[in-house]
């Protein structure tokens, strides 16, 4: 594996919870990226939490010190291919996860997640931490 990782929301949440395995794995990574979609999911979670302000600050700090990827036209092309392939297989997954997978494929990153439904996406390199 190339050590260039794209992190899913559940991995960031595990990092915030000081998950030792996630911390160890990230310390060994050569490059780490976060999709803007993941930030959106984190901000949503913060807004519905009981500790809105402290959670928002934590996400703001992460965003200011991380490489954040925005979607573009090429991401959208990958999204369309992935979503159609999943439709054909009868294996739909959440739309945000399709965008995240599209970026992982677009940039040839390893997607790090705890969601097993990503295994249904062809051409996606995935690690479960």
N, C-alpha and C positions, 0 to 999 in steps of 0.2 A: 504494500500500500504506500501511497505517496506522502502521507502525513499532512495532506491539505484537507482540513475538515470543515464541513458546513454543519452548524449545530441546530438541532430541532429544539422547540420550546421546552420539551420535557428534560432535555439535558441542561439547559440554562437554569431551570427550576431546581434540578439536582445540584448544580453548582452553587446556587444561592443557599441551598440547604447544607452546604459543605460536605457533599457526598465524596468520600475519600477516593473512591475509584475514579470518579469523573475528574477530580483534581489531579490525580496521578497521571491519567491519560492525557489531559490537556497540557500538563507540564512537559510531556514528551512530544507534543505536536510541533511540526515545523511551521504551519500556518493555520489560523482559525478564523472563520468568517461566520457572520450571523446575517440571515436574510431579514430584510425590513419587515417581512410578514411575521417573523418570529417576534420582533419588537412590538408589532401591533397586538399580537396575542398576549404578550407580557403586560403591555399597558392596559389591555382590557381586563386581565386578571387583577391588576393593581386597583383599577377603578371599582371593581366589585368586592374588594377585600375590606377587612376592618381596619387595616393599616395602610390606607391609601397613600398618604404622604411619604412614609418611609419606604414603601415599595416603589413608588415613583422615583424617588431619589436613587434607589439602588439600580433601577433600569436606566435612568439618565446617566449614571456613572458608567455602567456597562457600555451604553451606546457611545459615550464620548471617548472610550478607550479601546473600542473594537472596530474591526473592519466590517462595515455594514454594506450588504449588497442590495441594490434596488432592482426591481424587475424592469426589463426593457423588451423591445420587439422580439429579440431572439428568445428570451425567457417565455414569451407568449407563444411562440412557435412550438417550443418543447412542451408547454402546458397543453396545447391542443392535441399533440401527438399522444402524450401520456393519458389524457382524459379519454380520448377515443379508444386507445388500446384497452384501458380498464373497462370501458363500456362494453366493448366486444367480448371481453372475458367475463362480464357480469360481476366484476369486483370493484365497485366504486369505493372511493376513499374521500375524506373531507377535502374540499376545494383548496383550502390553505396548504394542505400537505402536498397537493399536486404542484402548486407554485414552488414550494420548497424543493421538491424533487426536481422540478424543471431547472432550477438554478444549479442544483448539484450536478446534473447532467451537462448543462451548458458550460460550466467551468471545470468539469472533470474533477469535482471534489468528492470526497467520501462523506456521505451523509451519516451523521451520528444521531441516533434516536433510540427511543425505547418502544416505538410503535412498530409492531411486526407487519402491519399492512403494507409497508413500503416494499416488502419482498415481492409483491405482485407487479412491480414496475421494472420492465426490462431496461437494461443498460444502466441501472442505478447501482453504484457501489455503496453499500450500507454496513455500518457497524452498530451493534447493540451494546451499549455500555450500561 
